[in-house]
Amino acid sequence: MSQSQTQPHDILFRSLADPTRRAIFERLCRDGEQTVGALTAGAGVSQPAVSKHLGVLKQAGLVHDRHEGRQTHYTARPDALTPLIDWTSRMTDFWQNRFDDLEDLLKRMDQ
């Protein structure tokens, strides 16, 4: 699939695949708005690495930044997970139908 055909859930999966990035997003969801410095203190990686992770999360629409003087504050946007939730729901329906079909087949084979 080319870059121009990338689905929203693909971008979200890619963005959240990295454990450090996922931890930063989870921390923002749990603790609310934080500065880059505060996020760096709990991330176990350098400030440039945290900034790079935040850039990926921002590009995916998962965080919003707000500048105040020399500091940048980040807030999680959990509503941006909607395409991922929708995709998961579709896959749940798909597999549930497949299991129902399998169950029907097995019942017919037992008769």
N, C-alpha and C positions, 0 to 999 in steps of 0.2 A: 504494500500500500504506500503510495507516495505521500510526501509531506502535506500536499494540498488536500489529500483525502483522509487525513488523520481525524479520527473520531474524538469527541470531547473526553470520553472515558479512557481512551488511550493516553491522552495527555495527563490525566489524573493518575492513572496507574504508574506511568513513568515518573511523575513528580513525587509520588509517595513510595516508590520502590526503594529508595535509599533510606536506611534506618535512621540516620541522623536527621535527614529532612523530615521524615515522618515524626520523629520525636519532637522536633521544633514545632511542627504543626499541632501536634497533640498538646504540647505545653501551652501554646497560644489559645487553643480551644479551652483548656482547663483553667488557665490562670488569667486570661484576658490580655489586654494590650501590654506590650513590653518593648523596651528599647533593644537595639542591637547589643549593647553592652550587657544588659540583663540576660539576654538569651545566650550570649557567649559564655557568661559565668557558669551556666548550667549545662552547656552543650558538650564540653570535653574536647572541643576543637577550637582553632584560632578564630579571631574576629573576621578575617577575610573569608575563611571557609563558611562561617555562619552567614555572612553577607551574600556569598554566592548561592548558598542554599535558599536564602530568602528571595533572591532574584528569581530562582526557578519556581518557587511557590507563588510568587507574585505573577509571573508570566502565565502560570496555570490558573490564575484567578483565585487561589486558595488563601491569599493574604492581601491585606490592604495596608499601605504605608501612609503615615502622616508625619510631615516634617514640622518640627518645633525647634527653632533656633538651629543649633548644630546637631541636634539629635533626631533620629528617625524612630518613630514608634510604629510597631506592627501589630495588626489585629487579624485574627483568623476569620475566614469567611466560610463557615461550615455549609452554608447554602450552596456553595460552589460544588459540593459533592453530589448534587442532584443527578447529573448525568451518570455517575457511578452507581448511585442507588437505583436509578431506572434500569441500567444495564443488568445489575445484579438481580433485579426483580424479573426481567425478561428471561434470564438464564434459569432462575428458579422455576418459572413456569414451564420452560422448555424441558428441564430435567424431570419435573414432576409428571408431565405428560408422558415422557419416555418410560418412567417407572410404572405409571398406570398401564401403559401398553404392554410392558413386560409382564406385569402381574396378570393381566387378561390372558396373555399367551400361555403363561404357566398354568393357569386355571384350566384352560382348554386342553393343554397337554395332559393334565392329570385325569381328565374325564375319559 
